[in-house]
Amino acid sequence: MTNSEEQKFLTDLEKKLWTAADKLRSTLDASQYKHAVLGLVFLKYVSDSFKIRQDELIKSFQDPASDYYLDPDDFGGLKENGEPSDEYQTEINIELEQRDYYLETNVFWVPAQARWSFLQNNNKAVIGGAELTITDAAGNEIKKKISSIGHLIDNALDAIEADNSKLKGVLNKHYTRLQIDQAKLGELIDLIATIPFTHASLNAKDILGHVYEYMLGQFALAEGKKGGQFYTPKSIVTLIVQMLEPFKGRVYDPAMGSGGFFVQSEHFIREHQGKIGEVSIYGQEYNHATWQLAAMNMAIRGIDFNFGKEPASTYTNDQHPDLRADFVMANPPFNMKEWDTGVSDDDPRWTYGKPPSGNANFAWLQHMLHHTSPNGSVGLLLANGSMSSNTNNEGSIRKALIENDLIECMVALPGQLFTNTQIPACIWFLTKNKGQRTSASGRTLRDRKGEILFIDARNLGFMRDRVLRDFTQDDLEQITSTFHKWQDQDGYCDEAVMAYAKRESEEHGIDICPEPPYQDIAGFCKSTRLADIAKHDYVLTPGRYVGAEAQEDDGEPFAEKMARLTAQLSDQFAESAKLEAEIKKNLAGLGYDV
């Protein structure tokens, strides 16, 4: 199946899912229906995955070449029409309920009361309450009173969580408490039942992963400012991941939201033929519901993760105190106030100065550096003010970071990239080792000590709609390749080497530097020495260093151009005076003198 056919399948699926969300929008606010819909989508996925595994097992049980083959002659044989005898079918049914068959292929065990067919068959019957017969794994029949459709769903989620330790505390069991018409919830079950998690060339995890990402983005848009707290736009996450290349090691996000950096890291590793098993995921999140979203996000992709024992504040209850990560990425709340209640002034994380109580920007930055390994790298989104502010010790902290040579690259971003804020933003890239070494991706990095790369990306991107801007893939590649060429031993040529290379090329046709090597580009990028940054009072705003974009010479002499433009301006002034006189005349005719 072609990529266009796959994309059409996913686009149609997106429309169907958003229709499902709309079923609840009239009765629930965005934050509630986000969890209601995503919980049911997850339930449908685990049930479908379980059913797919069941179908595989049935074929294996009946295949003489399979290690799982069940010889029908041992169980009453086959009927005359070739169908299994009752005894043989009973044995197959018993085997299908052995959970080891599912665990060995990393498929969640789904108890009978949580399977989608059970929900769909009973969702109308339990409106107003009913007693249902539930069959357990041993084949025993149990009577259970179910008071509503919400109770039916919560019961299913409880059963799945109880039988799968990875999901303990992950699923949001709140359907009984939803203030919603039960019939509408039943309609939602029937609609989600039509969502296929099977496809000719896409596996169930890929489909659900796409669906989950799409839904999180849509909910962030629907919730506006509030929604942005759990969701970072995909293009920004992609940019940071592409620039840091987290191929192997420990990846940490201390303000993880719904886990976007981890998901994009997985995409990056798979796209570049890496091994997801060589990456360890660590995260922390304060909001309990968002912590659950992130854990579910990992569970559906089969990614092992450590999000700490519980949702908690990164400042006062660090869930990973001993962690030293190879890659630290985050989009924390911008300019967060009153963050330090319960935090000691001499906290060991404040190596470069105590952050002010009124703004957490440099607290996040130092927390991330504290948890970075000796060769580790950091990618952090912060408000633009962090690059120049001298308020309450921020300037001295920034100066200390520069003088300790921890900052590698600063990227200024265009406006209108976020659903939750119009505050202009930038990305800080830091590392504890700017010396020559081999990166996790295998690139040979040159010695960058004493240098910082500035990239001004404010003119990149396009307006996706009237409100939001986005990056194209070409924009992402331009920024990423600039950074990597600047870092690379084989991608960077200083001015002396460039001059020598030019002479050799002109005289002997020999290319000394790779084509094209890193070069400063006026208005876009500039490699700057720390001494030059000190001259600018340790301000890190890229626009101060990259200069203005070179203007193309149109060949018109300056004197002639000025004469032409001033003559044009004079004509416009005359036309303006004429229009002004006409307007005054018309107003006077109406009895209004100006």
Disulfide bonds with the S-S distance in Angstrom:
Cys493-Cys513 1.82
